[in-house]
Amino acid sequence: MDNRAAIQKGLDHLASRLNPYFAAALADDLGGLPWTAVLTELDRAKGYTPRQHSTGDLQAQLRMLTERLGKLGFPFDDPTRTVSVLGGELRIVRNKWAHNDDFSPLDVWRALDFVVRLLSHLGDHEGTAEVEAQRNDALTHVVADAGLSTARSSEQVDDEENGEYVEPDKSVLTRGEGTQTPTIGEQRLEFEPWVVVPVGDIAVLDALPKKVAKEAVRAVAAEIVEYEGPIQIDRLASLTAHSFGMQRLHAARSKKLVYQITQLGYQIDDKFVWPNHIDRTTWAEFRPNTSTSSRRFDEVSPVEIVNAAVFLLREGPMDINQLESAVLQTFGRKRRTKLIKDHLQKSLKLAQSLGVLKTENYEYIGT
């Protein structure tokens, strides 16, 4: 069996089924526009560098399944997030395929199983039947006793607030630019954590830096960067490790993963990894979150914190205590532990050095 060809056939089949599905499902919301208009507006809302999207591009299609589409939410999903999880798994498969990585027969079976389950969940029975035959053929190439892990890693929620729920002020949840994104609305996109996708076991991490292991690790890390970026590099290493069944990283293992991340070609600034579709120098967005978010405050980029501070100060100057409180609330925090205060002060000093904030009589004034 040609493993790459088998996976390509399955992915091509999925793309051919998703295109008309999106067009039909979103017809009432699009007003005659192609469904890719949603992604164009989503990019604009996130401050991404503008780019064209094709209705036949699987990468764009999988974004529709895995990302919150503004006021449309997750229109293809249910409370179990089945579609989002399967979409995340397929994003990694597609990423590995696009980078000419090697695939085992088990990889092929897993990929085709993702396609079968996704189309079935979307109610595409005809499309499901067609790819089921491919999946069954792939199964014959997998050894009978091969185990398929379904264990799903869970994010440990930060308990900095000692159980007290903190949510952003409603004023930061609207961008006020609805005319540029009429389909998805003017709602500010909140932080959405990457859903951990099990793609292998610890043996893959043990095999670093062998070629196959490197390819597997880099493919997962790249998908996380594209979904969560800008992302703190230690968080990225941890999430990557979770996908291979490892919950805790010791220093030596973390160092190996961080090295693999640095080889991906992304811009890394002050331990934050930036996806290529965001221009760090012009990005003006930020992603609010509640205190239940798995992203700690020190895992929020200082640039993102600066952007939030600038937005908050549009209504007028605040003294330092008011500004710090408002920024912390925007990211689901209230208590000022040493770690939080150090990261906050570091971010506000960055704002001053960039000339976007200044202090006069202990007041921060947006300029």
C-alpha positions in Angstrom: 0.0 0.0 0.0 1.3 3.5 -0.9 0.6 5.2 2.4 0.9 8.8 1.2 -1.4 8.1 -1.8 -3.9 6.4 0.5 -4.0 9.4 2.8 -4.2 11.9 -0.1 -7.2 10.0 -1.5 -9.0 10.2 1.8 -8.3 13.9 2.3 -9.3 14.7 -1.3 -12.6 12.8 -0.7 -13.2 14.8 2.4 -12.6 18.1 0.7 -15.0 17.2 -2.1 -17.7 16.5 0.5 -17.1 19.5 2.8 -17.3 22.2 0.1 -21.0 21.7 -0.8 -21.8 21.0 2.9 -20.6 24.4 4.0 -22.3 26.2 1.2 -25.7 24.6 2.0 -25.3 24.8 5.8 -24.4 28.6 5.8 -26.6 29.7 2.9 -29.0 31.7 5.1 -26.0 33.5 6.8 -23.9 34.3 3.7 -26.4 36.2 1.5 -25.0 34.8 -1.7 -21.3 35.0 -0.7 -19.0 31.9 -0.8 -18.5 30.3 2.6 -14.8 31.4 2.5 -16.1 34.9 3.2 -16.4 33.8 6.8 -12.7 33.0 7.0 -11.8 36.3 5.3 -13.8 38.1 8.0 -12.3 35.9 10.7 -8.8 36.8 9.5 -9.7 40.4 9.6 -11.1 40.1 13.1 -7.9 38.4 14.3 -5.6 41.0 12.7 -4.1 38.4 10.3 -2.3 39.3 7.2 -4.9 39.2 4.4 -4.9 36.1 2.2 -7.1 34.3 -0.3 -9.1 31.2 0.6 -10.3 28.6 -1.9 -13.5 26.6 -1.4 -11.7 23.4 -2.3 -8.8 23.9 0.1 -9.0 21.4 2.9 -6.9 23.5 5.2 -9.5 26.3 5.0 -12.3 23.8 5.4 -10.8 22.4 8.6 -10.5 25.9 10.0 -14.3 26.2 9.6 -14.7 23.1 11.7 -12.2 23.9 14.5 -12.3 27.6 15.0 -15.0 29.8 16.6 -16.7 31.7 13.7 -17.5 34.9 15.5 -21.2 35.2 16.3 -21.9 32.0 14.4 -20.0 30.1 17.1 -19.3 26.5 16.2 -22.2 26.0 13.8 -21.3 22.4 12.8 -20.6 21.1 16.3 -22.5 19.9 19.4 -21.7 20.2 23.1 -19.4 17.2 22.9 -17.1 19.1 20.5 -16.8 15.9 18.4 -16.5 17.8 15.1 -13.8 20.2 16.5 -11.7 17.3 17.8 -11.9 15.3 14.6 -11.1 18.5 12.7 -8.1 19.1 14.8 -6.9 15.5 14.3 -7.3 16.0 10.5 -5.4 19.3 10.6 -2.4 17.5 11.9 -2.7 14.7 9.3 -3.0 17.3 6.5 0.0 19.2 7.9 2.2 16.1 7.9 1.1 15.2 4.4 1.8 18.7 3.1 5.3 18.4 4.6 6.0 15.1 2.9 6.3 13.2 6.2 6.4 9.5 6.3 3.2 7.5 7.2 2.8 4.0 8.6 -0.1 1.7 7.8 -1.5 2.6 11.2 -1.3 6.3 10.4 -3.3 5.7 7.2 -6.0 3.8 9.1 -6.2 6.5 11.8 -6.5 9.2 9.1 -9.2 7.4 7.2 -11.0 6.7 10.4 -11.1 10.4 11.3 -12.6 11.1 7.9 -15.2 8.3 8.3 -16.2 9.6 11.8 -16.4 13.2 10.7 -18.5 12.7 7.7 -20.8 10.3 9.6 -21.2 12.9 12.4 -22.1 15.6 9.8 -24.8 13.3 8.4 -23.1 12.6 5.1 -24.0 9.0 4.7 -23.1 8.7 1.1 -19.6 10.2 1.7 -19.1 8.0 4.7 -19.8 4.8 2.7 -17.3 5.7 0.1 -14.4 6.2 2.5 -15.3 3.3 4.7 -14.1 0.9 2.0 -10.7 2.7 2.0 -10.5 2.5 5.8 -11.3 -1.3 5.7 -8.6 -1.8 3.1 -6.1 0.1 5.3 -7.0 -2.1 8.3 -5.7 -5.2 6.5 -2.2 -3.6 6.5 -2.2 -3.0 10.3 -1.0 -5.8 12.5 -3.8 -7.4 14.4 -2.6 -6.5 17.9 -1.9 -2.8 17.1 -3.5 -0.7 19.9 -5.2 2.6 19.1 -5.1 4.9 22.0 -8.2 6.9 22.7 -7.0 8.4 25.9 -7.5 12.2 25.8 -5.2 14.5 27.8 -6.9 17.2 29.9 -5.7 20.7 30.6 -5.1 21.5 34.2 -7.0 24.7 35.0 -5.1 27.4 36.7 -6.4 27.9 40.2 -4.9 31.4 40.8 -8.3 32.8 41.9 -8.9 30.1 44.5 -12.2 29.1 42.9 -13.5 32.6 42.3 -14.8 33.0 38.8 -13.5 36.1 36.9 -14.7 37.1 33.5 -13.8 40.0 31.2 -15.8 43.2 31.2 -18.4 43.2 28.4 -16.8 46.3 26.9 -13.8 44.3 25.7 -15.9 41.7 24.0 -16.8 43.9 21.1 -14.4 45.2 18.5 -16.7 47.9 17.2 -15.8 47.1 13.6 -18.9 45.1 12.6 -19.0 46.8 9.2 -15.9 44.9 8.2 -17.1 41.6 9.4 -20.9 41.6 8.8 -21.2 37.8 8.6 -19.5 36.9 11.8 -20.4 40.2 13.6 -18.3 42.6 15.7 -17.8 40.2 18.6 -14.2 40.1 19.7 -12.8 36.6 19.4 -12.0 35.2 22.9 -9.1 32.9 23.5 -9.8 29.3 22.4 -7.4 26.7 23.7 -6.2 24.0 21.3 -7.9 20.7 21.9 -5.3 18.1 22.7 -5.3 15.5 19.9 -3.7 12.0 20.7 -1.5 11.2 17.7 1.0 8.8 19.2 2.6 7.6 22.4 5.7 8.4 24.5 7.8 6.2 22.3 7.7 9.0 19.7 9.3 11.4 22.1 11.8 8.8 23.2 12.9 8.4 19.6 13.9 12.1 19.2 15.9 13.2 17.2 15.2 10.5 14.7 13.6 11.6 11.4 10.1 10.1 11.8 9.9 11.3 15.4 11.0 14.8 14.5 8.4 15.0 11.7 5.6 13.8 14.0 6.5 16.3 16.8 6.9 19.3 14.4 3.6 18.6 12.7 1.8 18.7 16.0 3.6 21.8 17.2 3.0 23.6 14.0 -0.7 23.1 14.2 -0.8 24.3 17.8 1.1 27.5 16.8 -1.3 28.1 13.9 -4.3 27.7 16.3 -3.1 29.4 19.5 -0.3 31.6 18.4 1.2 33.8 19.7 1.9 31.1 22.2 4.4 30.8 25.0 7.0 28.3 24.0 6.9 26.2 27.2 3.1 25.9 26.9 3.6 24.9 23.3 6.1 22.2 24.3 3.7 21.0 27.0 0.7 20.7 24.7 2.8 19.0 22.1 3.9 16.4 24.7 0.3 15.8 25.7 -0.5 14.7 22.2 2.0 11.9 22.7 0.6 10.8 26.0 3.0 12.7 28.3 1.4 14.8 31.0 4.5 16.2 32.7 7.8 17.3 31.2 11.1 17.1 32.9 13.8 19.6 31.9 15.7 17.4 29.5 12.6 16.4 27.6 11.3 19.9 27.5 14.6 21.1 26.1 14.4 18.6 23.2 10.9 19.7 22.3 11.8 23.4 22.5 14.7 22.7 20.1 12.3 21.0 17.6 10.0 24.0 17.9 12.8 26.4 17.1 13.4 24.5 13.9 10.0 25.2 12.5 11.0 28.6 11.2 8.5 30.7 13.2 9.4 34.0 14.7 10.2 33.6 18.4 10.3 36.7 20.5 10.8 36.8 24.3 9.8 33.1 24.5 6.6 33.5 22.4 6.1 31.8 19.1 4.3 33.7 16.4 2.4 32.2 13.5 3.4 33.4 10.1 0.0 34.9 9.4 0.3 37.5 12.1 2.6 40.5 11.7 3.8 41.1 15.3 4.7 44.7 14.6 1.2 45.7 13.4 -1.1 43.2 15.3 -3.5 45.1 17.4 -5.8 42.3 18.6 -6.1 40.5 21.9 -8.1 37.5 23.1 -9.9 37.9 26.4 -10.6 34.8 28.6 -12.2 33.9 31.8 -10.5 32.5 34.9 -11.4 28.9 33.8 -9.0 29.2 30.8 -6.1 26.8 30.7 -3.8 29.7 29.6 -2.0 31.2 32.6 -1.6 35.0 32.7 2.2 34.7 32.1 1.4 32.6 29.0 -0.3 35.7 27.5 2.1 37.5 25.1 3.1 41.0 26.4 2.2 42.3 23.0 -1.4 41.0 23.5 -1.5 42.6 27.0 -0.3 45.9 25.5 -3.0 45.7 22.9 -5.6 45.2 25.6 -4.3 48.1 27.6 -4.4 50.4 24.6 -8.0 49.4 23.9 -9.1 49.9 27.5 -7.6 53.4 27.6 -9.6 54.6 24.6 -12.3 55.6 27.0 -9.9 57.9 28.9 -6.9 57.8 31.2 -6.7 55.5 34.3 -4.3 55.5 37.2 -2.0 52.5 37.5 -4.2 50.5 39.8 -7.3 50.9 37.6 -5.4 50.0 34.5 -3.8 46.9 36.0 -7.1 45.7 37.4 -8.8 46.2 34.1 -6.1 44.4 32.2 -6.1 41.5 34.6 -9.9 41.2 34.4 -9.6 41.1 30.6 -7.6 37.9 31.0 -9.6 36.3 33.8 -7.5 37.4 36.7 -8.0 39.4 39.8 -5.3 38.4 42.3 -1.9 39.9 41.9 0.5 37.1 42.7 4.2 37.9 42.2 4.2 35.9 39.0 1.2 37.9 37.6 2.5 41.3 38.8 5.9 40.7 37.3 4.5 39.7 33.9 2.0 42.6 34.0 4.7 45.2 34.8 7.0 43.8 32.1 4.2 44.2 29.6 3.3 47.8 30.6 7.0 48.7 30.4 7.0 47.3 26.8 4.0 49.6 26.1 6.0 52.6 27.3 9.1 51.6 25.3 6.9 51.3 22.1 5.5 54.7 22.7 1.8 53.6 22.8 1.4 54.4 26.5 3.0 57.0 28.7 2.9 58.0 32.4 2.1 61.4 33.7 1.4 61.8 37.4 0.9 58.1 37.7 -1.8 58.1 34.9 -1.6 55.9 31.9 -2.8 57.7 28.8 -3.5 56.1 25.4 -1.7 57.9 22.6 
